[in-house]
Amino acid sequence: MHVKKSRIILPELRFYAHHGVDPQERLTGAGFLLTLEADTDFTAAMQTDRLEGTVSYADLYRSIKTEMDIPSLLLEHVAGRILQRLFDEFPSISRIRLTLTKENPPMGADCRKAGIEVEAEK
């Protein structure tokens, strides 16, 4: 079998974090949703049923949570830190697509969420 592409996905991880331009946002915090797609070759895990042949989604989550726990003004900055950390810690990841949204953003509009999406390669 020839695997054309393999990807680990973590859809809509929920976090409570302290990101925002407004000082009150950083003080009180807000809900955030993060979706991650990470391209990595896990053909070995398909064949051997061993974790060593893939990237553990639990380890990915822990790394993401560490960065989400560090307050930032901008979601763009948080996303950049997460991307850098994941590429550094998981060398088999070749591409990441990350979506990060803030729930109920304080922007004077009736809006469930607002955010960013970025796709990066090594």
ZILIN-V175327 format. One record per pair of residues at least 12 apart in sequence whose C-alpha atoms are under 6 Angstrom apart, sorted by the first residue. I is the first residue (numbers start at 1). GAP is how many residues later the second one is. D is the distance in Angstrom with one decimal. If there is no record, write none. Layout:
# ZILIN-V175327
I&GAP&D / I&GAP&D
This chain:
# ZILIN-V175327
6&33&5.8 / 6&34&5.9 / 6&35&5.7 / 7&31&5.4 / 7&32&4.2 / 7&33&5.7 / 8&29&5.7 / 8&30&5.2 / 9&27&5.6 / 9&28&4.5 / 10&25&5.6 / 10&26&5.1 / 11&24&4.4 / 12&21&5.2 / 12&22&5.0 / 12&23&4.8 / 13&20&5.5 / 13&21&5.0 / 14&18&5.8 / 14&19&4.9 / 15&16&5.8 / 15&17&5.1 / 16&14&5.5 / 16&15&4.6 / 17&12&5.2 / 17&13&5.7 / 18&53&5.1 / 19&52&5.1 / 19&53&4.9 / 19&54&5.5 / 20&53&4.5 / 20&54&5.9 / 21&52&4.7 / 31&72&5.3 / 32&69&5.5 / 32&70&4.5 / 32&71&5.7 / 33&67&5.8 / 33&68&5.3 / 34&65&5.5 / 34&66&4.5 / 35&63&5.7 / 35&64&5.1 / 36&61&5.9 / 36&62&4.7 / 37&59&5.6 / 37&60&5.1 / 38&57&5.8 / 38&58&4.6 / 39&54&5.6 / 39&55&5.7 / 39&56&5.1 / 40&52&5.6 / 40&53&4.6 / 42&12&4.7 / 64&18&6.0 / 94&27&5.7 / 94&28&5.6 / 95&25&5.7 / 95&26&4.3 / 96&23&5.6 / 96&24&5.4 / 97&21&5.7 / 97&22&4.2 / 98&19&5.6 / 98&20&5.4 / 99&17&5.8 / 99&18&4.2 / 100&15&5.5 / 100&16&5.5 / 101&12&6.0 / 101&13&5.2 / 101&14&3.9 / 102&12&5.5 / 102&13&6.0
